[in-house]
Amino acid sequence: MQKSYTPTSARNKLYGLLKQVAEEHKPVVIQQKDETLDTVIVPKDDWDAIQETLYLSETGTLAKVAEREKDDMAAMNVDDIDWDQL
């Protein structure tokens, strides 16, 4: 479960929150009165992974990987995969 803080409480605990998020890999939500302004703090490594997943999804690469996973993996030689064409 993700923890939520008000902007004031987050500001008062900012260094500790940043360290906690980085170490535990659990997001922290900063909730504001206008929920359209809510913000999430995530570790950079996690953010990079999210961005990579979105990119792979947008380019169709994830669908190709899922399709190939359905194939008989025993017959597939990893050296035969043209990774630049995925």
N, C-alpha and C positions, 0 to 999 in steps of 0.2 A: 504494500500500500504506500502510495506516495504521500509525503508530508506537505502540508500547506502552511504558508506564513503570510502575514500582512506585509506590505512594504516596510513599515516601521520596524516590525520584529525581525525581518530579514536584514535590514540595514544594520540593526544592533548586533546581529550574529553573523554578518556576511563572511568574514574569514572562516569561521567554524563551519558555516554552511557549505562554502566552496570546498573545503577539505573533506567534509562528510560526503558530498556528492561524488567527488573524485575517487574516494576510497571505497565507497559502498556501491557505486554505479546505480544509485537510485535517484530518480529525478525529484526535484523540489519545485513546488508550485508557489508562485507569488500571486496571491489573490487580491484583486482590487475591487472597489465598489462596483465599477463597470466591468463585468466579466470579460468583455471583449478586449480588455487591456491586460488580462491575466498573462503571466509569463512563466515559462518553465526553464529551470536551470538543469542542464545535463552535462556530464563530462565530455570533453572534446573528443576523446576516442569513440564514445558512444555516438556523438553527433556525426562524426566522420563515417561511422558504420551505417547510420541511418541514411546519410546522403548517398553512400555507395549503393545501398539497397534500392533506394528510389531511382537512381540512375540506371541500375541493371533492370529494374522493372520497366522504366520508361523506354528503354532501348530494346525490350523484348528478350533480353538475355536470360532472365529468370524463367521465362516460359520455355525457352529452348533447353535449359538445364533440366527443368521438370520433365520435358518430353523425352530427353535422353535418359533420364533416370528410369523411365518405364521400359526402355530397351533392355535387352539381355546384357548386363554389365560384364559378364564373363567373356563375352565375345568381343567386347570393346577394348581396343588397345589405346591407352592414353596418348601414345606417341602419334596416333593417327588423327587426333583432333586438331583442327586448324583453329587455334585459339583466337587468331586475329579476325576470323569470320563469325565468331559467336555474337 
